[in-house]
C-alpha cells in the first residue's frame, strides 16, 4: 500500500495552476505527528502539501514515516534549503528521497510559481542535496500551455545533473481549488510530451521506459481520453489530509465528509480502512468520471497491472532501437 501525506495547505508560493495558498490551514488544526504511528506498513509515502517545509515539526513527521514506509519522498518547492538538507542528511541511510517542483526555466518558473528567485532556490537545493550523497533526488514540472516548451530543456538539465525527472499535467480538483485549469493548445503540448517520450525510450534505464508510458498516459489525459489503467485510489493507496482525514485521492471535486473514509485522530487505521464507509467510497472511485492521471494513483496502477505497460514498453523500446518514434496503442 502507498500513501500521500498532505502535511499542510500552507504555502509560500502563489502558483497560477494551484490556489492552495489562498486556502491555508490553521497550524493548530493540522494533525500532530503522533497520529502517523497509527499508519500500517507502507511500500511508499510521499510527504507533500502545500509546502511541507513550512511545518515546524516536519522532522518528526519524516522520522515516523521512515519507520513506517520502505521509501519516503518529500515533495517541496526547494525554498527552505537548510531545512531540507538537514533532514536529508539525517535520514539519507533510510531510503529517503526529495523532489523539487521546477515549472520551467527561470523566467517561466518564477512567473508560474509567483515567487521571485524560486528557480534559484530550487537549483541551489538540488546541488546541495547532491553534495550530501543522497541518491534519490530529482525535480518535476506540472505542464501547461505556459511552460510546455521548457519541458525538454528541463529534462536535459536533469539528465546532465544525473537527477530524476518527473512530469504532471494541470488538473482541477478541491485539492488545487481550481476548476479553470485547461490546456488549450493540446496539439503543441502533445508534441512536447511525444518528444520527451522518445528521449526517455532512447536511454538504457528501464525506469525511464516506464516513465515514457506514464507520459503517454498524460497525453491520453490531456486529449480527454479514458485512463489507460483502472484507478485504485482508496484501495492501493490513500491520502491523509492535514486534518487527519483518510481520503482515496486528491482528485475529487470536494473535500466533504462524504469523501472521507474516516479521521485518524478519532479511529485506528484498521477501523477506517475496513469500514463500510470505506467500501462505499471505493465503489464511488470505480464510477469516477474524471479520468485523472496523476503519479500518486497512476504509479500503483502500473505496478498492479504490469502486463499492459510492459507490453507497451517492449514494443516501443524496440521501435526506439530501430530509430523509430513511439506509437500509440
C-alpha positions as CSV (number, residue, x, y, z in Angstrom):
1,X,0.0,0.0,0.0
2,X,1.1,3.6,-0.8
3,X,0.2,6.9,0.9
4,X,0.4,10.6,0.3
5,X,0.7,12.6,3.5
6,X,-0.6,16.1,3.0
7,X,1.1,17.9,5.9
8,X,-0.4,21.3,5.4
9,X,-2.3,23.6,3.0
10,X,0.0,26.5,3.8
11,X,2.4,27.5,1.0
12,X,4.7,30.5,0.3
13,X,4.2,30.1,-3.5
14,X,1.3,31.7,-5.3
15,X,1.1,29.3,-8.2
16,X,-1.1,30.1,-11.2
17,X,-2.2,26.5,-11.6
18,X,-2.9,25.9,-7.9
19,X,-4.8,28.0,-5.3
20,X,-3.9,26.1,-2.2
21,X,-2.1,29.3,-1.0
22,X,-5.4,31.1,-0.9
23,X,-6.9,28.5,1.5
24,X,-4.2,27.8,4.1
25,X,-4.8,25.6,7.1
26,X,-4.6,26.8,10.6
27,X,-1.4,25.2,12.2
28,X,-3.4,24.4,15.3
29,X,-5.8,22.3,13.3
30,X,-3.2,20.3,11.4
31,X,-2.6,16.7,12.5
32,X,0.1,16.0,15.1
33,X,3.0,13.8,14.0
34,X,1.9,11.2,16.6
35,X,-1.1,10.1,14.6
36,X,1.2,8.7,11.9
37,X,2.1,6.0,14.3
38,X,-1.3,4.6,13.5
39,X,-0.5,4.0,9.9
40,X,0.2,0.5,8.6
41,X,3.5,-0.6,7.0
42,X,3.7,1.1,3.6
43,X,5.7,0.5,0.4
44,X,5.9,4.2,-0.3
45,X,5.0,7.5,1.4
46,X,5.0,10.9,-0.3
47,X,5.3,13.9,2.1
48,X,3.6,16.8,0.4
49,X,1.5,19.9,1.0
50,X,1.1,22.9,0.5
51,X,4.8,23.3,1.3
52,X,5.7,20.7,3.9
53,X,8.8,22.5,5.0
54,X,6.6,25.2,6.5
55,X,5.7,22.9,9.3
56,X,7.9,23.3,12.4
57,X,7.6,19.6,13.2
58,X,8.4,18.3,9.7
59,X,11.4,16.5,11.1
60,X,9.2,14.5,13.4
61,X,6.8,13.7,10.6
62,X,9.6,12.4,8.4
63,X,11.2,10.4,11.2
64,X,8.0,8.5,11.9
65,X,7.3,7.9,8.2
66,X,10.9,6.5,7.6
67,X,9.9,3.8,10.2
68,X,6.5,3.2,8.6
69,X,7.5,3.1,4.9
70,X,10.1,1.4,2.8
71,X,10.6,4.6,0.8
72,X,9.8,8.2,1.7
73,X,9.9,11.0,-0.8
74,X,9.5,14.7,0.2
75,X,7.8,17.0,-2.4
76,X,8.9,20.6,-1.9
77,X,9.5,23.9,-3.7
78,X,13.1,23.8,-2.5
79,X,13.0,27.2,-1.0
80,X,14.0,26.1,2.5
81,X,17.4,24.8,1.6
82,X,19.0,24.5,5.0
83,X,15.9,22.7,6.5
84,X,15.8,20.2,3.5
85,X,19.5,19.5,3.7
86,X,19.3,18.8,7.5
87,X,16.5,16.3,7.0
88,X,18.2,14.7,4.0
89,X,21.5,14.3,5.9
90,X,19.8,12.8,8.9
91,X,17.7,10.2,7.0
92,X,19.8,9.5,3.9
93,X,20.5,6.0,5.1
94,X,16.8,5.3,5.4
95,X,15.8,5.3,1.7
96,X,14.6,8.9,1.6
97,X,14.2,11.0,-1.5
98,X,13.5,14.6,-2.4
99,X,11.6,16.0,-5.4
100,X,11.6,19.7,-6.1
101,X,9.0,21.5,-8.2
102,X,10.5,23.5,-11.0
103,X,8.0,24.7,-13.5
104,X,10.3,25.9,-16.3
105,X,13.4,27.8,-17.0
106,X,14.0,30.7,-14.6
107,X,11.6,33.3,-16.0
108,X,8.7,30.9,-16.6
109,X,9.2,29.1,-13.3
110,X,9.2,32.3,-11.2
111,X,6.1,33.6,-13.0
112,X,4.2,30.4,-12.7
113,X,5.1,29.9,-9.0
114,X,4.6,33.6,-8.1
115,X,7.8,33.8,-6.1
116,X,10.9,35.7,-7.0
117,X,14.1,33.7,-7.3
118,X,12.2,30.4,-6.8
119,X,14.2,28.7,-9.6
120,X,17.5,29.8,-8.0
121,X,16.5,28.4,-4.6
122,X,15.3,25.1,-6.2
123,X,18.5,24.6,-8.2
124,X,20.7,25.5,-5.2
125,X,18.9,23.0,-3.1
126,X,19.3,20.3,-5.7
127,X,23.1,21.0,-5.8
128,X,23.4,20.9,-2.1
129,X,21.5,17.7,-1.9
130,X,23.9,16.1,-4.4
131,X,26.7,17.1,-2.0
132,X,25.2,15.2,0.8
133,X,25.5,12.0,-1.1
134,X,21.7,11.2,-1.2
135,X,20.8,9.3,-4.4
136,X,17.1,9.7,-4.7
137,X,16.9,13.3,-5.9
138,X,15.0,14.9,-8.7
139,X,12.7,17.7,-9.8
140,X,9.4,17.8,-11.7
141,X,7.2,20.0,-13.8
142,X,3.5,20.5,-13.9
143,X,2.9,21.1,-17.6
144,X,0.5,23.7,-19.1
145,X,0.4,25.9,-22.2
146,X,2.7,28.3,-20.4
147,X,5.7,26.0,-19.8
148,X,5.4,23.1,-22.2
149,X,8.1,24.5,-24.4
150,X,10.6,24.3,-21.5
151,X,10.0,20.6,-20.7
152,X,12.7,19.1,-22.9
153,X,15.3,21.6,-21.7
154,X,14.5,20.7,-18.1
155,X,14.7,17.0,-18.9
156,X,18.1,17.6,-20.5
157,X,19.2,19.6,-17.4
158,X,18.1,16.7,-15.1
159,X,19.9,14.2,-17.3
160,X,23.1,16.2,-17.3
161,X,22.9,16.5,-13.5
162,X,22.1,12.8,-13.0
163,X,18.7,13.6,-11.4
164,X,15.3,12.1,-11.7
165,X,12.8,14.0,-13.9
166,X,9.1,13.9,-13.1
167,X,6.1,15.3,-15.0
168,X,2.5,16.1,-14.4
169,X,-0.2,18.0,-16.2
170,X,-2.5,20.6,-14.8
171,X,-5.6,19.2,-13.1
172,X,-8.7,20.6,-11.4
173,X,-9.9,19.4,-8.0
174,X,-10.8,20.6,-4.5
175,X,-7.2,20.0,-3.6
176,X,-5.9,22.6,-6.0
177,X,-9.0,24.9,-5.5
178,X,-9.1,25.1,-9.3
179,X,-11.8,24.5,-11.9
180,X,-10.4,26.5,-14.8
181,X,-7.1,24.7,-15.4
182,X,-7.1,23.8,-19.1
183,X,-4.6,23.0,-21.8
184,X,-5.9,24.9,-24.8
185,X,-3.2,24.1,-27.4
186,X,-3.4,20.4,-27.0
187,X,-1.6,19.6,-30.2
188,X,1.5,21.7,-29.2
189,X,1.6,20.3,-25.7
190,X,1.1,16.7,-27.0
191,X,4.1,17.2,-29.4
192,X,6.3,18.2,-26.4
193,X,5.3,15.1,-24.5
194,X,6.0,13.0,-27.6
195,X,9.5,14.4,-27.8
196,X,10.0,13.6,-24.1
197,X,8.7,10.0,-24.6
198,X,11.1,9.4,-27.5
199,X,14.0,10.8,-25.4
200,X,13.2,8.5,-22.5
201,X,12.9,5.5,-24.7
202,X,16.4,6.1,-26.1
203,X,18.0,5.7,-22.7
204,X,19.3,2.5,-21.2
205,X,17.3,2.8,-18.0
206,X,14.1,0.6,-17.7
207,X,12.7,3.0,-15.2
208,X,12.8,5.7,-17.9
209,X,10.9,3.4,-20.3
210,X,8.1,3.1,-17.8
211,X,8.2,6.8,-17.3
212,X,7.6,7.1,-21.1
213,X,4.5,5.0,-20.6
214,X,3.4,7.3,-17.8
215,X,3.9,10.3,-20.0
216,X,1.9,8.5,-22.8
217,X,-0.9,8.4,-20.2
218,X,-0.6,12.2,-19.7
219,X,-1.0,12.6,-23.5
220,X,-4.1,10.4,-23.2
221,X,-5.4,12.5,-20.3
222,X,-4.7,15.9,-22.0
223,X,-6.7,14.8,-25.0
224,X,-9.7,13.8,-23.0
225,X,-9.5,10.0,-23.3
226,X,-10.2,7.4,-20.6
227,X,-7.4,6.3,-18.3
228,X,-5.0,3.7,-19.6
229,X,-5.5,1.6,-16.4
230,X,-8.2,1.4,-13.8
231,X,-7.8,3.8,-10.8
232,X,-7.1,2.0,-7.5
233,X,-7.4,5.1,-5.3
234,X,-8.7,4.1,-1.8
235,X,-7.6,0.5,-2.4
236,X,-3.9,0.5,-3.5
237,X,-3.2,3.9,-2.0
238,X,-4.7,6.7,0.1
239,X,-4.2,10.4,1.0
240,X,-4.0,11.6,4.6
241,X,-5.1,15.3,4.7
242,X,-3.9,17.9,7.2
243,X,-6.9,17.4,9.4
244,X,-6.3,13.7,9.7
245,X,-9.0,12.6,7.2
246,X,-8.2,9.4,5.2
247,X,-9.2,10.1,1.6
248,X,-8.9,7.9,-1.5
249,X,-7.2,10.6,-3.6
250,X,-6.8,14.4,-4.2
251,X,-8.7,14.4,-7.4
252,X,-12.2,14.7,-6.1
253,X,-14.5,17.7,-6.6
254,X,-14.9,18.5,-2.9
255,X,-13.3,17.7,0.5
256,X,-16.6,16.8,2.1
257,X,-17.1,14.3,4.9
258,X,-18.8,12.1,2.3
259,X,-15.4,11.7,0.5
260,X,-13.5,10.8,3.7
261,X,-13.2,7.2,4.9
262,X,-12.7,8.4,8.5
263,X,-10.5,10.6,10.7
264,X,-7.2,9.1,12.0
265,X,-7.5,11.4,15.1
266,X,-10.6,9.5,16.1
267,X,-10.2,5.9,15.0
268,X,-7.5,3.4,14.2
269,X,-6.4,3.0,10.6
270,X,-7.8,-0.6,10.5
271,X,-11.2,0.6,11.7
272,X,-11.2,3.3,9.0
273,X,-9.8,1.1,6.2
274,X,-12.2,-1.9,6.8
275,X,-15.3,0.2,7.4
276,X,-18.5,0.1,5.3
277,X,-17.9,3.8,4.5
278,X,-14.5,3.0,3.0
279,X,-16.1,0.2,1.0
280,X,-18.7,2.7,-0.3
281,X,-16.0,5.2,-1.3
282,X,-14.1,2.5,-3.2
283,X,-17.3,1.8,-5.2
284,X,-17.6,5.5,-5.8
285,X,-14.0,5.6,-7.2
286,X,-14.8,2.8,-9.6
287,X,-17.5,5.0,-11.2
288,X,-15.4,8.2,-11.1
289,X,-15.7,10.0,-14.4
290,X,-12.6,12.3,-14.0
291,X,-10.0,10.0,-15.7
292,X,-7.2,11.7,-13.7
293,X,-3.7,10.6,-14.5
294,X,-1.5,11.7,-11.6
295,X,1.5,9.8,-10.4
296,X,0.0,9.1,-7.0
297,X,-2.7,6.9,-8.5
298,X,-1.1,6.0,-11.8
299,X,2.1,4.5,-10.3
300,X,0.3,1.9,-8.2
301,X,-1.9,1.1,-11.1
302,X,1.1,0.5,-13.4
303,X,2.7,-1.8,-10.8
304,X,-0.6,-3.7,-10.3
305,X,-1.4,-4.1,-14.0
306,X,2.1,-4.6,-15.2
307,X,1.4,-6.7,-18.3
308,X,-0.2,-3.8,-20.2
309,X,2.6,-1.2,-19.5
310,X,5.2,-3.9,-20.1
311,X,3.8,-4.8,-23.5
312,X,3.8,-1.1,-24.5
313,X,7.4,-0.6,-23.2
314,X,8.8,-3.7,-25.1
315,X,7.1,-2.7,-28.3
316,X,8.2,0.9,-28.2
317,X,11.7,0.2,-26.9
318,X,12.3,-2.0,-30.0
319,X,10.9,0.8,-32.2
320,X,13.4,3.2,-30.5
321,X,16.3,0.9,-31.1
322,X,15.4,0.9,-34.8
323,X,15.4,4.7,-34.8
324,X,11.6,4.9,-35.0
325,X,9.3,7.1,-32.8
326,X,6.9,5.5,-30.3
327,X,3.4,4.5,-31.5
328,X,0.1,4.8,-29.6
329,X,-1.9,1.8,-28.7
